[in-house]
Amino acid sequence: MNQHIARQIADACGRPFTPGPPRAVGGGCINAAMVLSDGDQSWFVKHNAADRLPMFQAEFEGLQAMAATDSIRVPRPLCTGSAGNAAFIAMEYIPFEGQGGGASAARAGEQLAAMHRATAPRFGWHRDNTIGSTPQPNAPTPSWIDFWRRQRLGFQLDLASRLGYGSRLADRGALLLENCDALIDHDPAPSLLHGDLWGGNLSIAAGGEPVVFDPACYYGDREADIAMTELFGGFGHDFHRAYHAAWPLDAGYAVRKTLYNLYHTLNHLNLFGPGYLSQAEGMIDRLLAEVRA
């Protein structure tokens, strides 16, 4: 497999590439990953089963889209392809120095705000992609409320029902979908989103430069990205203060944050099992209480 990948890397970068033994590195919970290096050039390669090629192709295009905003740094994608029974994506290898804080976190907040100023005429994206390994539909939609109701919460709730997570989640979830209009009470622009912005997808390179990776891009309410930075932690006060200074959030974000993070909690339920069920049900109950209030 590695020889096939090396040949495709050589074709993509237009120069010979004969790497030494691969160095295994972390690739998250979905993919395996390695660094291939010939001493002069090094490439970070993620690989999975051959049928995951569309997932890597969508990631490639997401990295391209974020890079085109000339805002926050992302690894430069080089190529995707198949090698035997595997699919892969190769991209720039960036040595990281940690997750950082202080000035680096503030810089990340400012740069993310700049990326969010890249907009499109409609919500969604030109292709579907994945959130983790879960399909993520992105059919372009003029209404953010309709997009979030049908292609985010509705999709995950339907999946949870098919996986057997019970009538209470389905019934309360259906009631929440009916009341999305009352909870999304502002008029966001379709901003380019990273889409999966938890702390593990932000690191700091040499010189304190922030780098984000593993995107699940689409155009949506920028608050959906900011909400996820609060779901699992890892970003901190300096990041949020700098983002808000660059582009303050609208009133009502504290409620919408729960609505947006419910999507990721449902996805974790569908990916990793019933340990997330009570958390998802509690979030739905809190949101429905806001509707009644």
C-alpha positions as CSV (number, residue, x, y, z in Angstrom):
1,M,0.0,0.0,0.0
2,N,2.7,2.5,1.0
3,Q,4.5,2.2,-2.3
4,H,1.3,2.9,-4.2
5,I,0.6,5.9,-2.1
6,A,4.2,7.2,-2.5
7,R,3.9,7.0,-6.3
8,Q,0.7,9.0,-6.2
9,I,2.3,11.6,-3.9
10,A,5.2,11.8,-6.4
11,D,2.8,12.4,-9.3
12,A,0.9,15.0,-7.3
13,C,3.9,17.1,-6.2
14,G,5.8,16.6,-9.5
15,R,9.1,15.3,-8.0
16,P,10.5,11.9,-7.0
17,F,9.4,10.6,-3.6
18,T,10.9,7.4,-2.2
19,P,10.1,7.4,1.5
20,G,11.6,5.3,4.3
21,P,9.6,3.2,6.7
22,P,6.3,4.9,7.7
23,R,6.0,6.5,11.1
24,A,2.6,5.7,12.7
25,V,0.9,8.7,14.3
26,G,-2.5,9.4,15.7
27,G,-5.3,9.7,13.1
28,G,-8.3,10.1,15.4
29,C,-10.9,7.4,16.2
30,I,-12.0,6.9,12.6
31,N,-8.8,6.5,10.5
32,A,-5.3,5.2,10.8
33,A,-2.5,7.7,10.0
34,M,1.2,7.8,9.3
35,V,4.0,10.2,8.2
36,L,5.9,9.3,5.0
37,S,9.2,11.0,4.6
38,D,12.2,10.7,2.3
39,G,14.3,13.1,4.3
40,D,13.6,16.1,2.1
41,Q,9.8,16.1,2.2
42,S,7.3,14.7,4.6
43,W,3.6,14.0,4.1
44,F,0.9,13.2,6.6
45,V,-1.3,10.4,5.3
46,K,-4.6,9.1,6.6
47,H,-6.0,5.9,5.3
48,N,-9.1,3.7,5.7
49,A,-11.1,1.1,3.8
50,A,-11.4,1.7,0.0
51,D,-15.1,2.6,0.3
52,R,-14.1,5.7,2.4
53,L,-12.6,7.5,-0.6
54,P,-15.5,9.9,-0.9
55,M,-15.0,10.9,2.8
56,F,-11.4,11.8,2.0
57,Q,-12.3,13.6,-1.2
58,A,-14.8,15.8,0.8
59,E,-12.1,16.5,3.4
60,F,-9.7,17.5,0.7
61,E,-12.2,20.0,-0.7
62,G,-12.9,21.3,2.8
63,L,-9.3,22.0,3.5
64,Q,-9.1,23.7,0.1
65,A,-12.1,25.9,0.9
66,M,-10.7,27.0,4.3
67,A,-7.2,27.6,2.8
68,A,-8.8,29.8,0.2
69,T,-10.1,32.2,2.8
70,D,-6.4,33.1,3.7
71,S,-7.4,33.2,7.4
72,I,-6.5,30.4,9.8
73,R,-3.9,27.9,8.7
74,V,-4.8,24.4,7.6
75,P,-2.6,21.5,6.3
76,R,-2.2,21.9,2.5
77,P,-4.0,19.0,0.9
78,L,-1.9,17.2,-1.8
79,C,-4.0,14.3,-3.1
80,T,-6.5,11.5,-2.4
81,G,-6.6,8.1,-4.0
82,S,-6.8,4.4,-3.6
83,A,-4.0,1.9,-3.0
84,G,-5.0,-1.7,-3.0
85,N,-7.9,-2.2,-0.5
86,A,-7.3,1.3,1.1
87,A,-8.3,4.8,0.4
88,F,-6.1,7.7,1.6
89,I,-5.6,11.4,1.8
90,A,-2.1,13.0,1.8
91,M,-1.5,16.5,3.1
92,E,1.2,18.7,4.4
93,Y,2.9,17.4,7.5
94,I,3.0,20.1,10.2
95,P,4.9,19.3,13.4
96,F,2.8,20.5,16.4
97,E,4.0,22.0,19.7
98,G,0.7,21.5,21.6
99,Q,-2.7,23.1,21.9
100,G,-1.4,26.4,23.2
101,G,-3.1,29.3,25.0
102,G,-2.7,33.0,25.5
103,A,-1.5,34.7,22.4
104,S,-1.9,31.6,20.2
105,A,-5.4,31.0,21.4
106,A,-6.3,34.6,20.8
107,R,-4.8,34.5,17.3
108,A,-6.9,31.4,16.6
109,G,-10.1,33.3,17.7
110,E,-9.3,36.2,15.5
111,Q,-8.5,34.0,12.5
112,L,-11.6,31.9,12.9
113,A,-13.7,35.0,12.8
114,A,-12.0,36.0,9.6
115,M,-12.7,32.6,8.1
116,H,-16.4,32.9,9.1
117,R,-16.6,36.1,7.0
118,A,-16.4,33.9,3.9
119,T,-20.0,33.5,2.9
120,A,-22.2,31.8,0.2
121,P,-25.7,32.5,-1.2
122,R,-27.3,29.5,0.6
123,F,-26.7,27.2,3.6
124,G,-25.2,23.8,3.0
125,W,-22.4,22.9,0.6
126,H,-21.8,21.7,-2.9
127,R,-21.5,18.1,-1.7
128,D,-22.3,15.8,1.2
129,N,-19.5,14.9,3.6
130,T,-19.2,13.2,7.0
131,I,-19.1,14.2,10.7
132,G,-16.8,11.5,12.1
133,S,-17.9,8.6,10.1
134,T,-21.6,9.6,10.0
135,P,-22.9,10.9,6.7
136,Q,-23.6,14.6,6.8
137,P,-26.1,15.9,4.2
138,N,-25.5,19.4,2.8
139,A,-28.1,20.1,0.2
140,P,-28.1,23.9,-0.4
141,T,-31.0,25.5,1.3
142,P,-32.1,29.2,1.5
143,S,-33.4,28.9,5.1
144,W,-31.1,28.2,8.0
145,I,-33.9,27.0,10.2
146,D,-35.0,24.5,7.5
147,F,-31.5,23.4,7.0
148,W,-30.8,22.8,10.6
149,R,-34.2,21.1,11.2
150,R,-34.0,18.7,8.3
151,Q,-30.3,18.1,7.6
152,R,-28.8,18.3,11.0
153,L,-31.2,17.5,13.9
154,G,-33.8,15.6,11.9
155,F,-31.2,13.5,10.2
156,Q,-29.5,12.5,13.5
157,L,-32.9,11.9,15.2
158,D,-34.0,9.6,12.4
159,L,-30.7,7.7,12.7
160,A,-31.1,7.3,16.4
161,S,-34.6,6.0,15.9
162,R,-33.3,3.4,13.4
163,L,-30.7,2.4,15.9
164,G,-33.4,1.7,18.5
165,Y,-32.9,4.6,21.0
166,G,-36.5,4.6,22.2
167,S,-39.7,6.5,21.8
168,R,-39.0,9.3,24.3
169,L,-36.0,10.6,22.4
170,A,-38.1,10.4,19.1
171,D,-41.2,12.0,20.6
172,R,-39.4,14.8,22.4
173,G,-37.1,15.3,19.4
174,A,-40.1,15.6,17.1
175,L,-41.5,18.3,19.3
176,L,-38.2,20.1,19.3
177,L,-38.1,20.1,15.5
178,E,-41.5,21.7,15.4
179,N,-40.2,24.5,17.6
180,C,-36.9,25.3,15.9
181,D,-38.3,28.6,14.7
182,A,-38.7,29.8,18.3
183,L,-35.1,28.9,19.2
184,I,-33.3,30.1,16.1
185,D,-34.4,33.7,16.6
186,H,-31.8,35.6,14.5
187,D,-30.9,35.9,10.9
188,P,-27.4,34.5,10.4
189,A,-25.3,34.7,7.2
190,P,-24.2,31.4,5.6
191,S,-20.6,31.5,6.9
192,L,-17.9,28.9,5.9
193,L,-17.7,26.6,8.9
194,H,-15.1,24.1,10.0
195,G,-18.0,21.9,11.1
196,D,-16.2,19.7,13.7
197,L,-14.4,22.2,15.8
198,W,-13.6,20.4,19.0
199,G,-10.3,20.9,20.8
200,G,-8.7,17.9,19.2
201,N,-8.9,19.6,15.8
202,L,-6.9,22.6,16.8
203,S,-3.1,22.5,17.4
204,I,-0.3,25.0,17.5
205,A,2.7,24.9,15.1
206,A,6.1,26.5,15.4
207,G,6.0,30.2,16.3
208,G,2.6,29.8,18.0
209,E,0.7,29.5,14.7
210,P,-2.8,28.0,15.1
211,V,-3.7,25.1,12.7
212,V,-7.1,23.5,12.3
213,F,-7.7,20.2,10.5
214,D,-10.2,17.3,10.1
215,P,-13.0,19.6,8.8
216,A,-16.6,18.7,8.1
217,C,-17.2,22.0,6.1
218,Y,-20.5,23.6,5.1
219,Y,-22.0,27.1,5.1
220,G,-24.0,27.8,8.2
221,D,-24.5,29.9,11.3
222,R,-21.1,30.7,12.6
223,E,-22.4,30.1,16.1
224,A,-22.5,26.4,15.3
225,D,-18.7,26.4,15.2
226,I,-18.4,28.5,18.3
227,A,-20.9,26.4,20.2
228,M,-18.8,23.2,19.5
229,T,-15.7,24.9,20.9
230,E,-17.5,25.0,24.2
231,L,-18.9,21.4,24.1
232,F,-15.7,19.5,25.0
233,G,-13.5,22.4,26.1
234,G,-9.9,23.0,24.9
235,F,-10.2,26.6,23.6
236,G,-10.3,28.8,26.6
237,H,-11.0,32.3,27.6
238,D,-8.4,33.9,25.3
239,F,-9.8,32.3,22.2
240,H,-13.4,33.3,23.0
241,R,-12.5,36.8,24.0
242,A,-10.6,37.4,20.8
243,Y,-13.3,35.9,18.6
244,H,-16.0,38.1,20.3
245,A,-13.8,41.2,19.9
246,A,-13.4,40.5,16.2
247,W,-17.1,39.7,15.6
248,P,-19.5,39.7,18.6
249,L,-22.2,37.0,18.7
250,D,-25.9,37.9,18.6
251,A,-28.1,38.0,21.6
252,G,-29.7,34.7,22.4
253,Y,-26.5,32.6,21.7
254,A,-26.6,30.9,25.1
255,V,-29.8,29.1,24.1
256,R,-28.9,28.5,20.5
257,K,-25.6,27.0,21.7
258,T,-27.4,24.1,23.2
259,L,-29.5,23.6,20.1
260,Y,-26.3,23.5,17.9
261,N,-24.4,21.2,20.3
262,L,-27.3,18.8,20.4
263,Y,-26.4,17.8,16.9
264,H,-22.9,16.7,18.0
265,T,-24.3,14.9,21.1
266,L,-26.8,13.0,18.9
267,N,-23.9,12.1,16.6
268,H,-21.9,10.8,19.5
269,L,-24.9,8.7,20.6
270,N,-25.2,7.3,17.1
271,L,-21.5,6.6,16.8
272,F,-20.5,5.5,20.3
273,G,-23.6,4.2,22.0
274,P,-26.1,4.8,24.8
275,G,-23.7,6.6,27.1
276,Y,-24.8,9.8,25.4
277,L,-28.6,9.2,25.5
278,S,-29.3,10.9,28.8
279,Q,-27.2,13.9,27.8
280,A,-29.1,14.3,24.5
281,E,-32.5,13.9,26.2
282,G,-31.5,16.5,28.9
283,M,-30.5,19.0,26.2
284,I,-33.8,18.5,24.4
285,D,-35.7,19.0,27.7
286,R,-33.8,22.2,28.4
287,L,-34.6,23.6,24.9
288,L,-38.3,22.7,25.1
289,A,-38.4,24.5,28.5
290,E,-37.0,27.6,26.7
291,V,-39.8,27.4,24.2
292,R,-42.4,27.2,27.0
293,A,-40.8,30.0,29.0
